[in-house]
Amino acid sequence: MYEYAIAWEWLAFAARWFHVITAIAWIGSSFYFIALDLGLVKRPHLPPGAYGEEWQVHGGGFYHIQKYLVAPAQMPEHLTWFKYESYFTWISGFLMLCIVYYGGADLFLIDRHVLDISPTVAILISLGSLALGWLVYDLLCKSPLGRNTWGLMAVLYVVLVLMAWGYTQLFTGRAAFLHLGAFTATIMSANVFMIIIPNQKIVVADLIAGRVPDPKYGQVAKQRSLHNNYLTLPVIFFMLSNHYPLSFGTQFNWVIAALVFLMGVTIRHWFNTTHARKGRPTWTWIVTVILFILIMWLSTVPKLLTGETDAAAVAPAFQQFAGDPHFPAVKQLVSTRCSMCHAAEPVYEGIVRPPNGVMLENDAEIAAHAREIYIQAGRSHAMPPGNITDITPDERKLLVAWFESAVEGKKQ
């Protein structure tokens, strides 16, 4: 059993590393070509059919790049395709989804206080949502609405917000954000696999056969590429969010997700406008900062919205937490709800060492991790994963009261 758990842990790490490598390659090439496309300059001397050109300097040399909007007059001898970065990013991400969330469904995927379902049902819902997302998106793009790029993007935003809300009603907060990222990434990768590359292959086949390619294939591919452009940054946020419980483990997590998509638009708009040499719209960064501050505010579940008091999370000296009047009750709570995993020898099945090396077996250890307990299990519902130990709302309030009273006690 011990060897199996270790092997499974290393498999998860290998899948994550593979995912990061392929994602860097895909996002890097995507960002580069978007910047290149927007920076193209039309000049009189361009060859027939050329849309624009760009001169670049990198690595001690100069590059002269020309773009043909439909296709060149003749097929070049060598053609480099950019597709496998996308494919392997999705494959490695799905592998991680299987290893972490399907393999550990009871711990990471299901929160029975949100929806009491079996691992099999949860996995089927997960798979179905990813497939359904692509089908709905593709139908919208191919509908009459697809002719209006910005109207289509507005409708797609509504769909994404609805999915954000829906996932939080089905899974743990951590899994909901991860699935929202997977849902969006599936659309992006399917755009490449189902639309962009096939359309480019049609154009190449027409060139080889001596036919004039239809420009509609390039126009459709460009629209899908535009969508991928604006979805990239939110996907990165959701994939990293599992390390930051205040983003996913709070009451308003789906609203936070909706604001993250807006931040993706504002940030990309600045880069797109700058690369197109149309100025530097600094207002986008102001809006982004405002949105991020609003997210921070929502993550603390402020009194205005819930009736709870709002306090800053600080890290004072350990002694004050062990000396607080709430501590005996907190110690008992942590012992019954947390120490089955956070112990030198965890007793929870499948856990062979304390997560992140955090042990909560004595006064000093509990006090030393007071801030983490407050954020992970008090202010958010990130811990226990899937609320596997059935921690109650009143117990979470006790953790909040303990931390905040200890902090206030030091201020006085």
Secondary structure, 3 states (H helix, E strand, C coil): CHHHHHHHHHHHHHHHHHHHHHHHHHHHHHHHHHHHHHCCECCCCCCCCEEEEEEEEECCEEEEEEEECCCCCCCCCCCCCCCHHHHHHHHHHHHHHHHHHHCCHHHHHCCCCCCCCCHHHHHHHHHHHHHHHHHHHHHHHHCHHHHCHHHHHHHHHHHHHHHHHHHHCCCCHHHHHHHHHHHHHHHHHHHHHHHHHHHHHHHHHHHHHCCCCCCHHHHHHHHHHHHHHHHHHHHHHHHHHHHCHHHHCCCCHHHHHHHHHHHHHHHHHHHHHHHCCCCCCCHHHHHHHHHHHHHHHHHCCCHHHHCCCCCCCCCCCCHHHHCCCCHHHHHHHHHHHCCCCCCCCCCCCCCCCCHHHCCCCCHHHHHHCHHHHHHHHHHCCCCCHHHCCCCCHHHHHHHHHHHHHHHHHHHC
